[in-house]
Amino acid sequence: MSHLVLTPGMFVRHPQHPEWGIGQVQSRVGVIVTVTFADAGKKVINASSVALVLVPDSDL
């Protein structure tokens, strides 16, 4: 389980799908996170199953 607290506006990467590019968190309801990825569009992710990786501002 991820200990990362995701909030709207944060930028993340999906560890199993680097080809999706950087995504921006749109919403979070419990463990369900909606992220819009640059190269894959909107994805709904169960954050208890996938540990999204925070992208530092310096990498944007």
DSSP file (Angstrom, degrees, kcal/mol; ACC not computed):
  #  RESIDUE AA STRUCTURE BP1 BP2  ACC     N-H-->O    O-->H-N    N-H-->O    O-->H-N    TCO  KAPPA ALPHA  PHI   PSI    X-CA   Y-CA   Z-CA
    1    1 A M              0   0    0      0, 0.0     2,-0.2     0, 0.0    47,-0.2   0.000 360.0 360.0 360.0 138.6    0.0    0.0    0.0
    2    2 A S        -     0   0    0     45,-0.9    48,-0.0    48,-0.1    45,-0.0  -0.522 360.0-164.8 -78.2 140.3    1.2    3.4   -0.9
    3    3 A H        +     0   0    0     -2,-0.2     2,-0.4     2,-0.1    -1,-0.1   0.359  56.4 115.1-100.2   2.4    2.0    6.0    1.8
    4    4 A L        -     0   0    0     48,-0.1     2,-0.8     1,-0.1    48,-0.1  -0.595  63.3-140.6 -75.2 127.4    2.0    8.8   -0.7
    5    5 A V        -     0   0    0     -2,-0.4     2,-0.4     2,-0.0    -2,-0.1  -0.814  20.5-159.3 -91.2 110.9   -0.8   11.3   -0.1
    6    6 A L        +     0   0    0     -2,-0.8     3,-0.0     4,-0.0    48,-0.0  -0.769  13.6 176.9 -96.3 132.5   -2.1   12.3   -3.5
    7    7 A T    >   -     0   0    0     -2,-0.4     3,-2.0    20,-0.0    18,-0.3  -0.935  42.4 -78.7-129.6 154.8   -4.0   15.5   -4.0
    8    8 A P  T 3  S+     0   0    0      0, 0.0    18,-0.2     0, 0.0     3,-0.1  -0.216 115.7  31.4 -53.2 137.7   -5.4   17.2   -7.1
    9    9 A G  T 3  S+     0   0    0     16,-2.8    17,-0.1     1,-0.4     2,-0.0   0.089  86.7 125.4 100.9 -21.6   -2.7   19.0   -9.1
   10   10 A M    <   -     0   0    0     -3,-2.0    15,-3.0    14,-0.1     2,-0.4  -0.364  56.9-130.3 -69.3 151.2    0.2   16.7   -8.2
   11   11 A F  E     +A   24   0A   0     44,-0.4    44,-3.0    13,-0.2     2,-0.3  -0.881  34.0 167.8-106.1 136.4    2.2   15.2  -11.0
   12   12 A V  E     -AB  23  54A   0     11,-3.0    11,-3.4    -2,-0.4     2,-0.3  -0.880  27.3-139.8-140.0 166.6    2.9   11.4  -11.0
   13   13 A R  E     - B   0  53A   0     40,-2.1    40,-2.7    -2,-0.3     9,-0.1  -0.949  23.8-124.5-124.4 150.9    4.2    8.6  -13.1
   14   14 A H    >   -     0   0    0      7,-0.4     3,-1.2     3,-0.4     6,-0.2  -0.872  18.1-146.8 -94.1 120.7    2.7    5.0  -13.2
   15   15 A P  T 3  S+     0   0    0      0, 0.0    -1,-0.1     0, 0.0    37,-0.1   0.792  96.6  43.9 -62.6 -29.3    5.6    2.6  -12.4
   16   16 A Q  T 3  S+     0   0    0      1,-0.2     3,-0.1     2,-0.1    -2,-0.0   0.554 118.7  44.0 -91.0  -7.1    4.3   -0.2  -14.7
   17   17 A H    X   +     0   0    0     -3,-1.2     3,-2.0     1,-0.1    -3,-0.4  -0.489  55.5 157.3-135.7  66.1    3.5    2.2  -17.6
   18   18 A P  G >  S+     0   0    0      0, 0.0     3,-1.6     0, 0.0    -1,-0.1   0.771  72.3  71.5 -61.2 -23.6    6.3    4.7  -18.1
   19   19 A E  G 3  S+     0   0    0      1,-0.3     3,-0.1    -3,-0.1    -2,-0.0   0.659  83.3  70.4 -67.3 -14.7    5.1    5.1  -21.7
   20   20 A W  G <  S-     0   0    0     -3,-2.0    19,-2.4     1,-0.2    20,-0.4   0.696  95.1-151.3 -73.6 -18.2    2.0    7.0  -20.4
   21   21 A G    <   -     0   0    0     -3,-1.6    -7,-0.4    -4,-0.3     2,-0.3  -0.350  43.1 -18.8  79.4-163.2    4.3    9.9  -19.5
   22   22 A I        -     0   0    0     -9,-0.1    16,-2.2    -3,-0.1     2,-0.3  -0.601  65.9-161.0 -81.7 138.1    3.7   12.3  -16.7
   23   23 A G  E     -AC  12  37A   0    -11,-3.4   -11,-3.0    -2,-0.3     2,-0.5  -0.877  11.4-138.6-119.3 153.9    0.1   12.5  -15.3
   24   24 A Q  E     -AC  11  36A   0     12,-2.5    12,-2.4    -2,-0.3   -13,-0.2  -0.947  25.6-119.8-112.4 128.7   -1.7   15.1  -13.2
   25   25 A V  E     + C   0  35A   0    -15,-3.0   -16,-2.8    -2,-0.5    10,-0.3  -0.466  29.9 178.7 -65.8 127.9   -3.9   14.0  -10.4
   26   26 A Q  E     -     0   0A   0      8,-3.6     2,-0.3     1,-0.4     9,-0.2   0.795  62.4 -15.4 -97.9 -39.7   -7.5   15.2  -11.1
   27   27 A S  E     - C   0  34A   0      7,-1.4     7,-2.5   -20,-0.1    -1,-0.4  -0.988  49.4-153.4-159.8 162.1   -9.2   13.7   -8.0
   28   28 A R  E     + C   0  33A   0     -2,-0.3     2,-0.5     5,-0.2     5,-0.2  -0.965   9.2 178.0-144.5 127.2   -8.9   11.2   -5.2
   29   29 A V  E >  S- C   0  32A   0      3,-2.8     3,-2.1    -2,-0.3     2,-0.3  -0.928  71.6 -52.5-127.2 104.8  -11.8    9.5   -3.4
   30   30 A G  T 3  S-     0   0    0     -2,-0.5    17,-0.0     1,-0.3     0, 0.0  -0.522 123.2 -19.2  63.7-123.2  -10.4    7.1   -0.8
   31   31 A V  T 3  S+     0   0    0     -2,-0.3    16,-3.7    -3,-0.1     2,-0.6   0.428 116.3 100.6 -94.8   0.2   -7.9    4.9   -2.6
   32   32 A I  E <   -CD  29  46A   0     -3,-2.1    -3,-2.8    14,-0.2     2,-0.4  -0.784  52.2-175.6 -92.6 120.3   -9.3    5.7   -6.1
   33   33 A V  E     -CD  28  45A   0     12,-3.1    12,-3.2    -2,-0.6     2,-0.6  -0.951  16.0-151.8-119.1 130.6   -7.3    8.3   -7.9
   34   34 A T  E     +CD  27  44A   0     -7,-2.5    -8,-3.6    -2,-0.4    -7,-1.4  -0.906  21.8 179.5-102.0 125.0   -8.1    9.8  -11.3
   35   35 A V  E     -CD  25  43A   0      8,-2.8     8,-3.0    -2,-0.6     2,-0.7  -0.977  23.7-146.3-128.2 136.3   -5.1   10.9  -13.3
   36   36 A T  E     -CD  24  42A   0    -12,-2.4   -12,-2.5    -2,-0.4     2,-0.3  -0.919  22.8-157.7-102.3 115.0   -4.8   12.4  -16.7
   37   37 A F  E >>  -CD  23  41A   0      4,-3.0     4,-1.8    -2,-0.7     3,-0.6  -0.689  20.6-127.6 -95.3 145.4   -1.6   11.2  -18.4
   38   38 A A  T 34 S+     0   0    0    -16,-2.2   -17,-0.2    -2,-0.3    -1,-0.1   0.872 107.5  24.4 -55.8 -42.7    0.1   13.1  -21.2
   39   39 A D  T 34 S+     0   0    0    -19,-2.4    -1,-0.2     2,-0.1   -18,-0.2   0.296 130.7  37.6-112.2   8.8    0.3   10.1  -23.6
   40   40 A A  T <4 S-     0   0    0     -3,-0.6    -2,-0.2   -20,-0.4    -1,-0.1   0.432  90.4-138.9-138.0  -4.2   -2.6    7.9  -22.3
   41   41 A G  E  <  -D   37   0A   0     -4,-1.8    -4,-3.0   -21,-0.2     2,-0.3  -0.383  59.4  -3.5  76.7-156.4   -5.4   10.2  -21.3
   42   42 A K  E     +D   36   0A   0     -6,-0.3     2,-0.4    -2,-0.1    -6,-0.2  -0.551  63.7 179.5 -80.9 132.4   -7.6    9.7  -18.2
   43   43 A K  E     -D   35   0A   0     -8,-3.0    -8,-2.8    -2,-0.3     2,-0.6  -0.990  22.1-144.7-131.3 140.2   -7.0    6.7  -16.0
   44   44 A V  E     -D   34   0A   0     -2,-0.4     2,-0.4   -10,-0.2   -10,-0.2  -0.936  28.1-171.3-104.8 122.1   -8.8    5.6  -12.8
   45   45 A I  E     -D   33   0A   0    -12,-3.2   -12,-3.1    -2,-0.6     2,-0.9  -0.926  28.2-135.0-124.5 135.8   -6.2    3.9  -10.5
   46   46 A N  E >>  -D   32   0A   0     -2,-0.4     3,-1.8   -14,-0.2     4,-1.6  -0.803  19.3-161.6 -85.7 106.4   -6.6    2.0   -7.3
   47   47 A A  T 34 S+     0   0    0    -16,-3.7   -45,-0.9    -2,-0.9    -1,-0.1   0.611  85.7  65.5 -70.5 -11.5   -3.8    3.5   -5.2
   48   48 A S  T 34 S+     0   0    0    -17,-0.3    -1,-0.3   -47,-0.2     3,-0.1   0.675 112.1  35.4 -80.6 -15.1   -3.8    0.6   -2.8
   49   49 A S  T <4 S+     0   0    0     -3,-1.8     2,-0.5     1,-0.2    -2,-0.2   0.682 121.0  45.9-104.3 -25.8   -2.7   -1.6   -5.7
   50   50 A V     <  -     0   0    0     -4,-1.6     2,-1.3   -48,-0.0    -1,-0.2  -0.980  68.9-147.6-125.5 123.9   -0.4    0.7   -7.6
   51   51 A A        -     0   0    0     -2,-0.5    -3,-0.1    -3,-0.1    -4,-0.1  -0.726  22.9-152.4 -90.2  90.7    2.2    2.9   -5.9
   52   52 A L        -     0   0    0     -2,-1.3     2,-0.6   -38,-0.1   -38,-0.2  -0.306  13.5-125.3 -61.3 147.8    2.2    6.0   -8.2
   53   53 A V  E     -B   13   0A   0    -40,-2.7   -40,-2.1   -49,-0.0     2,-0.2  -0.866  17.7-126.9-103.8 122.7    5.5    7.8   -8.2
   54   54 A L  E     -B   12   0A   0     -2,-0.6   -42,-0.3   -42,-0.2   -48,-0.0  -0.448  17.4-141.6 -66.8 134.9    5.5   11.5   -7.4
   55   55 A V        -     0   0    0    -44,-3.0   -44,-0.4   -32,-0.2     5,-0.1  -0.893  19.0-129.1 -99.8 118.0    7.2   13.7  -10.0
   56   56 A P    >   -     0   0    0      0, 0.0     3,-2.2     0, 0.0     4,-0.3  -0.299  19.5-116.1 -63.8 149.6    9.2   16.6   -8.5
   57   57 A D  G >  S+     0   0    0      1,-0.3     3,-1.5     2,-0.2    -2,-0.0   0.818 114.9  64.9 -54.5 -32.1    8.6   20.1   -9.8
   58   58 A S  G 3  S+     0   0    0      1,-0.3    -1,-0.3     2,-0.1    -3,-0.0   0.687  98.3  54.5 -67.9 -17.1   12.2   20.1  -11.0
   59   59 A D  G <         0   0    0     -3,-2.2    -1,-0.3     1,-0.2    -2,-0.2   0.441 360.0 360.0 -94.6  -0.8   11.4   17.3  -13.5
   60   60 A L    <         0   0    0     -3,-1.5    -1,-0.2    -4,-0.3    -2,-0.1   0.467 360.0 360.0 -83.9 360.0    8.5   19.1  -15.1
